[in-house]
Amino acid sequence: MTRYVLTVPYTFERNGQTETRFRRVGAIFENARRETGEVFLSVKLDFPVAATELVGFPPRPEDDPASDEVTQS
């Protein structure tokens, strides 16, 4: 089963430069139906999200799979 970290991008200004960060809001799981083998995705949110864009990333190998904290620049 494949798992992705679901994030919300946000931008801010720091030292005169615009930066983007990605805050974790949940996970996406790739599943397959037992009967047909059809692949589908399940989205599990950590909390209700009021966002217009969600971004999924595969977990990084160095990430602890239990925490899924995302700190990308």
N, CA and C atoms as a LAMMPS dump frame, in Angstrom:
ITEM: TIMESTEP
0
ITEM: NUMBER OF ATOMS
219
ITEM: BOX BOUNDS ff ff ff
-5.0000000000000000e+02 5.0000000000000000e+02
-5.0000000000000000e+02 5.0000000000000000e+02
-5.0000000000000000e+02 5.0000000000000000e+02
ITEM: ATOMS id mol type element x y z
1 1 1 N 0.851 -1.177 0
2 1 2 C 0 0 0
3 1 3 C 0.897 1.24 0
4 2 1 N 0.641 2.143 -0.922
5 2 2 C 1.391 3.39 -1.019
6 2 3 C 0.732 4.447 -0.147
7 3 1 N 1.564 5.258 0.503
8 3 2 C 1.067 6.321 1.384
9 3 3 C 1.717 7.632 0.981
10 4 1 N 0.94 8.708 0.969
11 4 2 C 1.435 10.046 0.673
12 4 3 C 1.083 10.97 1.825
13 5 1 N 1.925 11.958 2.057
14 5 2 C 1.654 12.996 3.043
15 5 3 C 0.839 14.077 2.346
16 6 1 N -0.312 14.439 2.912
17 6 2 C -1.171 15.469 2.346
18 6 3 C -0.857 16.791 3.033
19 7 1 N -0.58 17.83 2.236
20 7 2 C -0.162 19.111 2.796
21 7 3 C -0.968 20.26 2.211
22 8 1 N -0.884 21.41 2.867
23 8 2 C -1.438 22.664 2.366
24 8 3 C -0.264 23.625 2.211
25 9 1 N -0.062 24.172 0.996
26 9 2 C 1.028 25.133 0.827
27 9 3 C 0.635 26.501 1.382
28 10 1 N 1.61 27.198 1.974
29 10 2 C 1.378 28.579 2.38
30 10 3 C 2.639 29.373 2.096
31 11 1 N 2.46 30.622 1.696
32 11 2 C 3.599 31.482 1.364
33 11 3 C 3.684 32.612 2.376
34 12 1 N 4.9 33.111 2.56
35 12 2 C 5.14 34.211 3.482
36 12 3 C 6.408 34.934 3.046
37 13 1 N 6.594 36.119 3.584
38 13 2 C 7.783 36.923 3.297
39 13 3 C 8.775 36.794 4.443
40 14 1 N 10.049 36.56 4.083
41 14 2 C 11.117 36.535 5.082
42 14 3 C 12.34 37.199 4.468
43 15 1 N 12.825 38.229 5.117
44 15 2 C 14.002 38.962 4.645
45 15 3 C 13.832 39.43 3.202
46 16 1 N 12.636 39.902 2.86
47 16 2 C 12.369 40.413 1.528
48 16 3 C 12.162 39.346 0.465
49 17 1 N 12.163 38.072 0.83
50 17 2 C 11.986 36.975 -0.115
51 17 3 C 10.681 36.241 0.197
52 18 1 N 9.974 35.831 -0.851
53 18 2 C 8.769 35.039 -0.684
54 18 3 C 9.161 33.574 -0.572
55 19 1 N 8.705 32.907 0.478
56 19 2 C 9.004 31.492 0.691
57 19 3 C 7.698 30.708 0.776
58 20 1 N 7.765 29.438 0.417
59 20 2 C 6.615 28.541 0.513
60 20 3 C 6.965 27.398 1.439
61 21 1 N 6.059 27.092 2.321
62 21 2 C 6.176 25.935 3.215
63 21 3 C 4.955 25.06 3
64 22 1 N 5.021 23.823 3.455
65 22 2 C 3.919 22.881 3.308
66 22 3 C 3.581 22.309 4.676
67 23 1 N 2.368 22.566 5.147
68 23 2 C 1.922 22.082 6.459
69 23 3 C 1.112 20.803 6.283
70 24 1 N 1.468 19.783 7.04
71 24 2 C 0.756 18.506 6.965
72 24 3 C -0.671 18.663 7.471
73 25 1 N -1.623 18.099 6.707
74 25 2 C -3.027 18.12 7.129
75 25 3 C -3.649 16.732 7.089
76 26 1 N -2.9 15.731 6.613
77 26 2 C -3.447 14.38 6.557
78 26 3 C -2.573 13.448 5.746
79 27 1 N -3.198 12.38 5.249
80 27 2 C -2.477 11.373 4.473
81 27 3 C -3.391 10.832 3.377
82 28 1 N -2.767 10.343 2.309
83 28 2 C -3.482 9.692 1.212
84 28 3 C -2.958 8.262 1.133
85 29 1 N -3.87 7.314 1.073
86 29 2 C -3.496 5.897 0.996
87 29 3 C -3.987 5.311 -0.324
88 30 1 N -3.11 4.597 -1.011
89 30 2 C -3.508 3.892 -2.224
90 30 3 C -3.941 2.49 -1.822
91 31 1 N -5.148 2.121 -2.217
92 31 2 C -5.722 0.826 -1.861
93 31 3 C -6.162 0.096 -3.122
94 32 1 N -6.436 -1.181 -2.987
95 32 2 C -6.968 -1.964 -4.098
96 32 3 C -8.169 -2.761 -3.603
97 33 1 N -9.2 -2.802 -4.414
98 33 2 C -10.387 -3.595 -4.07
99 33 3 C -10.039 -5.073 -4.153
100 34 1 N -10.457 -5.818 -3.158
101 34 2 C -10.148 -7.258 -3.115
102 34 3 C -10.741 -8.004 -4.306
103 35 1 N -11.973 -7.665 -4.636
104 35 2 C -12.682 -8.407 -5.678
105 35 3 C -12.124 -8.158 -7.071
106 36 1 N -11.817 -6.884 -7.382
107 36 2 C -11.457 -6.528 -8.754
108 36 3 C -10.002 -6.102 -8.925
109 37 1 N -9.329 -5.75 -7.834
110 37 2 C -7.966 -5.237 -7.93
111 37 3 C -7.91 -3.774 -8.339
112 38 1 N -9.086 -3.147 -8.506
113 38 2 C -9.143 -1.738 -8.89
114 38 3 C -8.458 -0.886 -7.82
115 39 1 N -7.588 0.033 -8.248
116 39 2 C -6.848 0.89 -7.333
117 39 3 C -7.66 2.164 -7.071
118 40 1 N -7.703 2.585 -5.805
119 40 2 C -8.361 3.834 -5.44
120 40 3 C -7.572 4.499 -4.323
121 41 1 N -7.812 5.781 -4.131
122 41 2 C -7.12 6.558 -3.104
123 41 3 C -8.082 6.912 -1.986
124 42 1 N -7.619 6.802 -0.745
125 42 2 C -8.378 7.231 0.428
126 42 3 C -7.667 8.43 1.039
127 43 1 N -8.406 9.491 1.321
128 43 2 C -7.847 10.687 1.951
129 43 3 C -8.312 10.712 3.397
130 44 1 N -7.367 10.798 4.312
131 44 2 C -7.666 10.877 5.744
132 44 3 C -7.111 12.201 6.262
133 45 1 N -7.997 13.09 6.709
134 45 2 C -7.575 14.386 7.228
135 45 3 C -7.316 14.302 8.724
136 46 1 N -6.277 15.019 9.174
137 46 2 C -5.966 15.08 10.608
138 46 3 C -6.997 15.916 11.36
139 47 1 N -7.609 16.866 10.664
140 47 2 C -8.596 17.77 11.246
141 47 3 C -9.343 18.424 10.085
142 48 1 N -10.5 19.064 10.335
143 48 2 C -11.198 19.736 9.236
144 48 3 C -10.312 20.817 8.62
145 49 1 N -10.271 20.86 7.296
146 49 2 C -9.394 21.786 6.583
147 49 3 C -10.235 22.727 5.728
148 50 1 N -9.974 24.018 5.859
149 50 2 C -10.625 25.016 5.008
150 50 3 C -9.562 25.557 4.063
151 51 1 N -9.286 24.813 2.985
152 51 2 C -8.244 25.189 2.03
153 51 3 C -8.754 24.972 0.621
154 52 1 N -8.205 25.735 -0.319
155 52 2 C -8.582 25.579 -1.718
156 52 3 C -7.617 24.684 -2.469
157 53 1 N -6.462 24.388 -1.877
158 53 2 C -5.474 23.533 -2.535
159 53 3 C -4.851 22.597 -1.513
160 54 1 N -4.794 21.314 -1.842
161 54 2 C -4.104 20.316 -1.038
162 54 3 C -3.029 19.693 -1.911
163 55 1 N -1.852 19.43 -1.346
164 55 2 C -0.725 18.889 -2.107
165 55 3 C -0.244 17.621 -1.435
166 56 1 N -0.136 16.524 -2.185
167 56 2 C 0.338 15.253 -1.644
168 56 3 C 1.762 14.983 -2.074
169 57 1 N 2.592 14.543 -1.132
170 57 2 C 3.978 14.183 -1.395
171 57 3 C 4.221 12.759 -0.918
172 58 1 N 5.069 11.982 -1.615
173 58 2 C 5.49 10.714 -1.028
174 58 3 C 6.354 11.021 0.196
175 59 1 N 6.296 10.199 1.228
176 59 2 C 7.124 10.472 2.411
177 59 3 C 8.602 10.376 2.062
178 60 1 N 9.41 11.214 2.691
179 60 2 C 10.855 11.166 2.499
180 60 3 C 11.412 9.994 3.294
181 61 1 N 12.445 9.327 2.8
182 61 2 C 12.989 8.156 3.498
183 61 3 C 13.47 8.469 4.91
184 62 1 N 13.972 9.677 5.134
185 62 2 C 14.491 10.004 6.471
186 62 3 C 13.398 10.385 7.455
187 63 1 N 12.159 10.562 6.971
188 63 2 C 11.055 10.898 7.865
189 63 3 C 10.668 9.697 8.719
190 64 1 N 10.32 9.983 9.947
191 64 2 C 9.772 8.955 10.82
192 64 3 C 8.339 8.721 10.38
193 65 1 N 7.973 7.507 9.91
194 65 2 C 6.622 7.299 9.396
195 65 3 C 5.527 7.538 10.433
196 66 1 N 5.854 7.521 11.705
197 66 2 C 4.834 7.733 12.733
198 66 3 C 4.498 9.216 12.889
199 67 1 N 5.444 10.111 12.57
200 67 2 C 5.196 11.535 12.823
201 67 3 C 4.72 12.282 11.59
202 68 1 N 5.28 12.01 10.419
203 68 2 C 4.912 12.67 9.156
204 68 3 C 4.973 14.192 9.243
205 69 1 N 5.916 14.743 9.986
206 69 2 C 6.089 16.184 10.028
207 69 3 C 6.784 16.612 8.744
208 70 1 N 6.233 17.599 8.04
209 70 2 C 6.774 18.059 6.776
210 70 3 C 7.349 19.454 6.972
211 71 1 N 8.616 19.641 6.629
212 71 2 C 9.263 20.941 6.739
213 71 3 C 10.054 21.205 5.468
214 72 1 N 9.363 21.408 4.363
215 72 2 C 10.039 21.65 3.082
216 72 3 C 10.062 23.133 2.799
217 73 1 N 11.104 23.588 2.11
218 73 2 C 11.226 24.995 1.716
219 73 3 C 10.771 25.178 0.299
